[in-house]
Amino acid sequence: MIVRFAFLFLTLSQNAFAQDVLIIGEVHDNTAHHAVQAEKVAKFRPAALVFEMVSPARIYGEVLPQFTDPGDLEAFLEWGSSGWPDFSMYRPIFNAAPEAKVYGAHVPRSQAQAVLEDGPEQVFGAEARRYGLAEPLSARQQAQRETLQMVAHCNALPPEILPGMVEIQRLRDAVLARAAVRALEETGGPVVVITGNGHARRDWGVPSYLADVVPETTVYVIGQTEDDQPLEGGFDKVLSAPAAERPDPCAAFK
């Protein structure tokens, strides 16, 4: 009986590591969240890593070069000009899987701006219909997502630009999902996706795209919040860390 319960506990505790894709969300500037990601990546031992923060123009489907100087990796990824938080937060994630192929899935500003004029379908390209970008959202989801965009921008955005902001978010979700699918196809998996919580949510983030495009794929999603605040969107597991010290994010809108 003891052996049986021990086996059951072990099976449940390893559930996240029996998946084709492990998606780990984050609050971008929370160092503790990145430490968790590095820990999970080391245990998961993925064949591929997909990063929201890395440009596909820098690396897409290759193992990172081995650098003797820690600063060389940051320079190779052109992190300093990317606008993401300090690279020291993210370096341990890369170091946790040095043999994994890396797929950059960042959407550059030029493509995001093009969405406002041309829509996500045209910007995404040939597989847009496969990834659901040819169809509008339901009225309910559209309203929910516009509200979230308004709140995320301190209720300071003109209402007329909210639909475009939602379309940009859809493009980012689809680009991340496409990179995960490509990584699975090219490496056989498993794959880890490193991204913000908004893209990780099951209801309309990357997991929902994977469910449509590669429904046979098993996906496990970890969200990370701060100070035990609720995290909406549907996650298989939610972890919490103390909130990072940061200036008032709404100061720029005042």
C-alpha positions, 0 to 999 in steps of 0.5 A: 500500500505504501508503495502504491501511494508513493507511486501515485504521488510521484505520478502526480508530481511529475504530471507537468513533465509528461507533456509535449509542450510546457508553457510557463508564464511570467510577470516580465520584471519579476526575478522570482518568476524567472528563477522558477522558469529556469528550475522548470526548464532544467527538470523538463530538459526540453529539446526546444525553447520558444521565447516571446522575448527573442527575435526570430531574425536572431535565432530560429531553430538552432542551438545557441553558440557557446560563449566564453563571456556571459555578456556575449550571449546578451549581445548576440540576442541584441537584448540591450535594445529589445526593451525587455527587462535586464538580461540577468533575469533571463540568462539562467533560463537559457543556461538551464537547457544549453543543448536545446534549439531556441526559437525566437517568437518576438513580434517586432514593432513594425509588424505590430503597427502593420496589424493596425492597417492590414489586420493580423491575417495579412501580417501573419501570412500563409497559415493565418486561417489555420491559426484562426486569424481569418475569423473575428472574435465573438462579441463577448470575447472582443469586449472582454479583451478590449476591457483588459487592454484598457485596464492594462494601460491605466484606462488612458487609451482612446477607445477607438484604438482598443480593437487594434490592440486586441488584434496585435495581441492575437498576432503575438499569440499566433506567432508564439503558437506557430513557433511551438508547432515548428519546434515540435515538428523539427525536434520531436519535443518536448518544448518549453514556451517562455512568455507573459501570463497573458499569452499563456492563458488557456482560454484564448492564449497560446494553448487555445491555438495549439488545441486547434492546430495540433489537437493531439499535442499535450500541453501543460500551463503554469501561470505566475502571479504576485502576492497571491493575486488571482490569475484569470484565463485558465492555468493547470497550475498557478504559482505566486511570488512577492511582487517586484519593486517597480515604479507606478506603471500609470505614471507615464499616463498622468 
